[in-house]
Amino acid sequence: MEDENRTSVSEFILVGLSGRLRMQRLLFAAILATYLATLAGNLLIVGLVWADSCLHTPMYFFLSHLSFLEIYICYISVTLPYMLNKLLEEEKTISFQACFTQLYFLITFVGVECILLAIMAYDRYLAICHPLRYAALMSRKTCLQLVVASWTCSLLNSALHTGLTSVLPFCASHHIAHLFCDVPQLLKLSCSDTSLNKVVLLAVTVLLGTIPFLCIVVSYVAIARAVLQIRFAQAQQKAFSTCVSHLAVVTLFYTTCMFNYNRPTSGHPLYVDTLASLLYNVVTPMLNPLIYSLRNKEVKAALKHAIGQTKLLSKSMRA
Protein backbone atom coordinates (compact mmCIF):
# COMPACT_ATOMS: atom_id res chain seq x y z
CA MET A 1 0.00 0.00 0.00
CA GLU A 2 2.83 2.39 0.84
CA ASP A 3 4.51 1.72 -2.52
CA GLU A 4 1.28 2.52 -4.34
CA ASN A 5 0.88 5.79 -2.45
CA ARG A 6 4.53 6.63 -2.96
CA THR A 7 4.53 6.13 -6.71
CA SER A 8 1.23 8.01 -7.12
CA VAL A 9 2.83 11.28 -6.02
CA SER A 10 3.57 13.34 -9.13
CA GLU A 11 3.36 16.87 -7.73
CA PHE A 12 2.95 18.96 -4.60
CA ILE A 13 0.91 22.11 -4.02
CA LEU A 14 2.77 25.13 -2.56
CA VAL A 15 0.15 26.60 -0.25
CA GLY A 16 2.43 29.48 0.74
CA LEU A 17 2.02 30.96 -2.75
CA SER A 18 -1.78 30.95 -2.53
CA GLY A 19 -3.85 33.95 -1.52
CA ARG A 20 -5.78 36.86 -2.94
CA LEU A 21 -4.94 37.93 -6.48
CA ARG A 22 -4.06 41.46 -5.37
CA MET A 23 -1.68 40.16 -2.70
CA GLN A 24 -0.06 37.85 -5.22
CA ARG A 25 0.54 40.76 -7.60
CA LEU A 26 2.05 42.88 -4.82
CA LEU A 27 4.21 39.94 -3.75
CA PHE A 28 5.31 39.39 -7.35
CA ALA A 29 6.35 43.05 -7.73
CA ALA A 30 8.21 43.07 -4.40
CA ILE A 31 10.05 39.79 -5.05
CA LEU A 32 10.96 40.80 -8.61
CA ALA A 33 12.40 44.13 -7.44
CA THR A 34 14.36 42.38 -4.68
CA TYR A 35 15.58 39.71 -7.09
CA LEU A 36 16.94 42.30 -9.53
CA ALA A 37 18.53 44.32 -6.70
CA THR A 38 20.18 41.15 -5.34
CA LEU A 39 21.55 40.22 -8.75
CA ALA A 40 22.93 43.72 -9.28
CA GLY A 41 24.47 43.99 -5.81
CA ASN A 42 26.16 40.61 -5.79
CA LEU A 43 27.34 40.97 -9.40
CA LEU A 44 28.91 44.27 -8.40
CA ILE A 45 30.78 42.63 -5.50
CA VAL A 46 32.07 39.78 -7.68
CA GLY A 47 33.08 42.16 -10.46
CA LEU A 48 34.95 44.51 -8.12
CA VAL A 49 36.82 41.70 -6.38
CA TRP A 50 37.99 40.14 -9.63
CA ALA A 51 38.77 43.44 -11.39
CA ASP A 52 40.56 45.38 -8.62
CA SER A 53 43.98 44.04 -7.62
CA CYS A 54 43.66 45.73 -4.21
CA LEU A 55 40.89 43.25 -3.38
CA HIS A 56 42.91 40.15 -4.31
CA THR A 57 43.16 39.01 -0.70
CA PRO A 58 41.80 35.90 1.07
CA MET A 59 38.97 37.85 2.72
CA TYR A 60 37.64 39.17 -0.61
CA PHE A 61 38.30 35.83 -2.31
CA PHE A 62 35.85 34.23 0.14
CA LEU A 63 33.48 37.19 -0.20
CA SER A 64 33.39 36.79 -3.98
CA HIS A 65 32.51 33.12 -3.57
CA LEU A 66 29.77 34.05 -1.11
CA SER A 67 28.35 36.58 -3.56
CA PHE A 68 28.65 34.14 -6.47
CA LEU A 69 26.78 31.60 -4.35
CA GLU A 70 23.93 34.05 -3.84
CA ILE A 71 23.79 35.30 -7.45
CA TYR A 72 23.72 32.28 -9.65
CA ILE A 73 22.96 29.14 -7.74
CA CYS A 74 21.90 29.89 -4.21
CA TYR A 75 18.56 30.93 -2.76
CA ILE A 76 17.59 33.52 -5.32
CA SER A 77 18.13 31.36 -8.41
CA VAL A 78 16.79 28.14 -6.90
CA THR A 79 13.62 29.57 -5.36
CA LEU A 80 12.79 33.05 -6.69
CA PRO A 81 12.35 32.47 -10.46
CA TYR A 82 10.05 29.50 -9.79
CA MET A 83 8.25 31.50 -7.11
CA LEU A 84 7.71 34.43 -9.50
CA ASN A 85 6.43 32.11 -12.20
CA LYS A 86 3.91 30.43 -9.88
CA LEU A 87 2.63 33.78 -8.59
CA LEU A 88 1.43 34.47 -12.14
CA GLU A 89 -0.27 31.08 -12.50
CA GLU A 90 -3.49 29.83 -10.97
CA GLU A 91 -2.10 26.40 -10.09
CA LYS A 92 0.63 26.58 -7.43
CA THR A 93 2.01 23.11 -8.12
CA ILE A 94 5.55 21.78 -8.27
CA SER A 95 6.42 18.39 -9.72
CA PHE A 96 8.01 15.67 -7.60
CA GLN A 97 11.27 15.90 -9.57
CA ALA A 98 11.38 19.71 -9.45
CA CYS A 99 10.63 19.68 -5.73
CA PHE A 100 13.54 17.42 -4.86
CA THR A 101 15.88 19.15 -7.29
CA GLN A 102 15.07 22.40 -5.52
CA LEU A 103 15.56 20.69 -2.15
CA TYR A 104 18.96 19.29 -3.15
CA PHE A 105 20.39 22.63 -4.21
CA LEU A 106 18.87 24.55 -1.29
CA ILE A 107 20.48 22.23 1.27
CA THR A 108 23.79 22.39 -0.57
CA PHE A 109 23.96 26.17 -0.64
CA VAL A 110 22.85 26.68 2.94
CA GLY A 111 25.64 24.32 4.02
CA VAL A 112 28.24 26.09 1.89
CA GLU A 113 27.22 29.48 3.30
CA CYS A 114 27.48 28.25 6.91
CA ILE A 115 30.99 26.90 6.30
CA LEU A 116 32.11 29.94 4.27
CA LEU A 117 31.06 32.32 7.05
CA ALA A 118 33.10 30.25 9.52
CA ILE A 119 36.11 30.27 7.17
CA MET A 120 35.84 34.05 6.82
CA ALA A 121 35.82 34.40 10.63
CA TYR A 122 38.93 32.18 10.81
CA ASP A 123 40.57 34.35 8.15
CA ARG A 124 39.93 37.48 10.26
CA TYR A 125 41.33 35.66 13.32
CA LEU A 126 44.58 34.84 11.51
CA ALA A 127 44.89 38.35 10.05
CA ILE A 128 44.51 40.07 13.44
CA CYS A 129 45.96 37.54 15.91
CA HIS A 130 48.78 36.14 13.72
CA PRO A 131 49.61 38.91 11.22
CA LEU A 132 53.23 37.79 10.63
CA ARG A 133 52.18 34.26 9.70
CA TYR A 134 48.98 35.26 7.91
CA ALA A 135 50.34 35.14 4.35
CA ALA A 136 51.80 31.66 4.88
CA LEU A 137 48.79 30.25 6.73
CA MET A 138 46.19 31.64 4.34
CA SER A 139 47.86 31.12 0.97
CA ARG A 140 45.90 30.95 -2.28
CA LYS A 141 46.23 27.17 -2.26
CA THR A 142 44.80 27.01 1.26
CA CYS A 143 41.91 29.29 0.26
CA LEU A 144 41.05 27.04 -2.67
CA GLN A 145 41.25 23.93 -0.50
CA LEU A 146 38.91 25.46 2.08
CA VAL A 147 36.36 26.42 -0.60
CA VAL A 148 36.52 22.95 -2.19
CA ALA A 149 36.12 21.33 1.24
CA SER A 150 33.03 23.44 1.99
CA TRP A 151 31.42 22.42 -1.31
CA THR A 152 32.32 18.74 -0.86
CA CYS A 153 30.82 18.54 2.65
CA SER A 154 27.67 20.38 1.58
CA LEU A 155 27.12 18.28 -1.56
CA LEU A 156 27.45 15.04 0.41
CA ASN A 157 25.12 16.35 3.10
CA SER A 158 22.55 17.41 0.52
CA ALA A 159 22.69 14.03 -1.24
CA LEU A 160 22.07 12.30 2.10
CA HIS A 161 19.04 14.44 3.01
CA THR A 162 17.52 14.40 -0.47
CA GLY A 163 17.97 10.66 -0.80
CA LEU A 164 16.43 9.86 2.59
CA THR A 165 13.48 12.21 2.02
CA SER A 166 12.72 11.21 -1.58
CA VAL A 167 12.18 7.51 -0.69
CA LEU A 168 9.52 8.32 1.92
CA PRO A 169 5.93 7.36 1.08
CA PHE A 170 3.82 10.52 0.74
CA CYS A 171 0.31 9.22 1.36
CA ALA A 172 -0.99 12.17 3.36
CA SER A 173 -1.91 15.60 2.01
CA HIS A 174 0.29 16.89 -0.82
CA HIS A 175 -0.12 20.49 0.29
CA ILE A 176 3.20 22.04 1.36
CA ALA A 177 2.57 24.94 3.73
CA HIS A 178 5.56 26.83 2.38
CA LEU A 179 6.89 28.86 -0.56
CA PHE A 180 9.24 26.09 -1.70
CA CYS A 181 10.26 22.52 -0.91
CA ASP A 182 12.14 22.00 2.35
CA VAL A 183 12.87 18.97 4.52
CA PRO A 184 10.71 19.81 7.60
CA GLN A 185 7.62 20.45 5.46
CA LEU A 186 8.11 17.27 3.40
CA LEU A 187 8.57 15.12 6.52
CA LYS A 188 5.15 16.28 7.73
CA LEU A 189 3.55 14.89 4.57
CA SER A 190 4.92 11.39 4.98
CA CYS A 191 2.77 8.67 6.51
CA SER A 192 5.76 6.50 7.48
CA ASP A 193 8.22 6.64 10.36
CA THR A 194 10.52 9.65 9.85
CA SER A 195 12.57 9.23 13.01
CA LEU A 196 15.74 8.37 11.03
CA ASN A 197 15.32 11.49 8.90
CA LYS A 198 14.90 13.65 11.99
CA VAL A 199 17.97 12.15 13.69
CA VAL A 200 20.07 12.72 10.56
CA LEU A 201 18.67 16.26 10.23
CA LEU A 202 19.59 17.03 13.85
CA ALA A 203 23.08 15.52 13.52
CA VAL A 204 23.87 17.44 10.34
CA THR A 205 22.44 20.65 11.80
CA VAL A 206 24.99 20.31 14.60
CA LEU A 207 27.86 19.47 12.24
CA LEU A 208 27.22 22.07 9.53
CA GLY A 209 25.24 24.66 11.50
CA THR A 210 26.16 24.71 15.18
CA ILE A 211 29.87 23.84 14.87
CA PRO A 212 30.60 26.56 12.25
CA PHE A 213 28.67 29.03 14.43
CA LEU A 214 30.76 28.07 17.46
CA CYS A 215 33.92 28.48 15.37
CA ILE A 216 32.78 32.00 14.49
CA VAL A 217 32.12 32.80 18.16
CA VAL A 218 35.51 31.41 19.27
CA SER A 219 37.30 33.31 16.50
CA TYR A 220 35.71 36.61 17.48
CA VAL A 221 36.35 36.08 21.18
CA ALA A 222 40.04 35.63 20.34
CA ILE A 223 39.91 38.67 18.03
CA ALA A 224 38.27 40.80 20.76
CA ARG A 225 40.94 39.81 23.28
CA ALA A 226 43.72 40.65 20.81
CA VAL A 227 42.19 44.00 19.85
CA LEU A 228 41.66 45.03 23.48
CA GLN A 229 45.36 44.44 24.15
CA ILE A 230 46.28 47.07 21.55
CA ARG A 231 47.19 50.28 23.35
CA PHE A 232 46.15 52.84 20.76
CA ALA A 233 42.44 53.47 20.21
CA GLN A 234 42.95 54.27 16.53
CA ALA A 235 44.72 50.94 15.95
CA GLN A 236 41.93 49.15 17.84
CA GLN A 237 39.31 50.76 15.65
CA LYS A 238 41.22 49.90 12.45
CA ALA A 239 41.62 46.25 13.50
CA PHE A 240 37.98 45.85 14.46
CA SER A 241 36.67 47.69 11.38
CA THR A 242 37.83 44.80 9.18
CA CYS A 243 35.38 42.53 11.04
CA VAL A 244 32.28 44.72 11.20
CA SER A 245 30.86 43.75 7.79
CA HIS A 246 31.37 40.05 8.37
CA LEU A 247 29.84 40.24 11.85
CA ALA A 248 26.78 42.01 10.43
CA VAL A 249 26.33 39.33 7.73
CA VAL A 250 26.76 36.50 10.26
CA THR A 251 24.22 38.10 12.60
CA LEU A 252 21.72 38.60 9.78
CA PHE A 253 22.17 35.06 8.43
CA TYR A 254 21.86 33.19 11.72
CA THR A 255 19.06 35.41 13.06
CA THR A 256 16.87 34.89 10.00
CA CYS A 257 17.84 31.20 9.84
CA MET A 258 16.80 30.57 13.44
CA PHE A 259 13.60 32.57 12.98
CA ASN A 260 12.80 30.54 9.87
CA TYR A 261 13.49 27.06 11.27
CA ASN A 262 13.10 27.28 15.05
CA ARG A 263 9.53 28.54 15.32
CA PRO A 264 6.66 26.40 16.66
CA THR A 265 5.31 24.09 13.94
CA SER A 266 1.71 25.07 14.69
CA GLY A 267 -0.33 27.77 16.37
CA HIS A 268 0.45 30.62 13.98
CA PRO A 269 -1.09 31.69 10.65
CA LEU A 270 0.42 30.74 7.29
CA TYR A 271 1.47 34.32 6.49
CA VAL A 272 3.99 34.16 9.37
CA ASP A 273 5.74 31.26 7.60
CA THR A 274 5.58 33.19 4.35
CA LEU A 275 7.13 36.31 5.86
CA ALA A 276 9.84 34.27 7.61
CA SER A 277 10.72 32.47 4.36
CA LEU A 278 10.83 35.73 2.40
CA LEU A 279 13.06 37.32 5.02
CA TYR A 280 15.46 34.37 4.96
CA ASN A 281 15.52 33.62 1.24
CA VAL A 282 14.86 37.02 -0.35
CA VAL A 283 15.87 39.89 1.94
CA THR A 284 19.09 38.44 3.40
CA PRO A 285 20.86 37.81 0.04
CA MET A 286 19.94 41.36 -1.01
CA LEU A 287 21.32 42.99 2.15
CA ASN A 288 24.68 41.16 2.18
CA PRO A 289 26.28 43.13 -0.68
CA LEU A 290 24.90 46.38 0.77
CA ILE A 291 26.52 45.61 4.13
CA TYR A 292 29.91 44.88 2.57
CA SER A 293 29.82 47.89 0.24
CA LEU A 294 28.58 50.44 2.77
CA ARG A 295 30.73 49.33 5.71
CA ASN A 296 33.97 48.56 3.87
CA LYS A 297 36.49 51.20 2.83
CA GLU A 298 38.32 48.93 0.36
CA VAL A 299 35.11 48.03 -1.49
CA LYS A 300 34.02 51.68 -1.63
CA ALA A 301 37.48 52.69 -2.93
CA ALA A 302 37.31 49.95 -5.59
CA LEU A 303 33.82 51.14 -6.57
CA LYS A 304 34.99 54.75 -6.94
CA HIS A 305 37.95 53.58 -9.03
CA ALA A 306 35.66 51.51 -11.26
CA ILE A 307 33.30 54.47 -11.75
CA GLY A 308 36.26 56.70 -12.61
CA GLN A 309 37.57 54.19 -15.15
CA THR A 310 34.11 53.93 -16.71
CA LYS A 311 33.87 57.71 -17.07
CA LEU A 312 37.32 57.88 -18.68
CA LEU A 313 36.39 55.09 -21.09
CA SER A 314 33.13 56.81 -22.07
CA LYS A 315 34.95 60.13 -22.68
CA SER A 316 37.59 58.44 -24.83
CA MET A 317 34.88 56.70 -26.88
CA ARG A 318 33.11 60.03 -27.46
CA ALA A 319 36.33 61.66 -28.52
Secondary structure, DSSP 8 states (H G I E B T S, - for coil): -HHHHHHH--EEEEGGG-S-HHHHHHHHHHHHHHHHHHHHHHHHHHHHHHH-GGG-SHHHHHHHHHHHIIIIISHHHHHHHHHHHHHTSS--EEEHHHHHHHHHHHHHHHHHHHHHHHHHHHHHHHHHH-TTTHHHHT-HHHHHHHHHHHHHHHHHHHHHHHHHHHTS---S--EESSSS--HHHHHHH--S--HHHHHHHHHHHIIIIIHHHHHHHHHHHHHHHHHHT-S-HHHHHHHHHHHHHHHHHHHHHHHHHHHHHSS-SSSS-HHHHHHHHHIIIIIHHHHHHHHHHHS-HHHHHHHHHHHHHHHHHHHHHH-
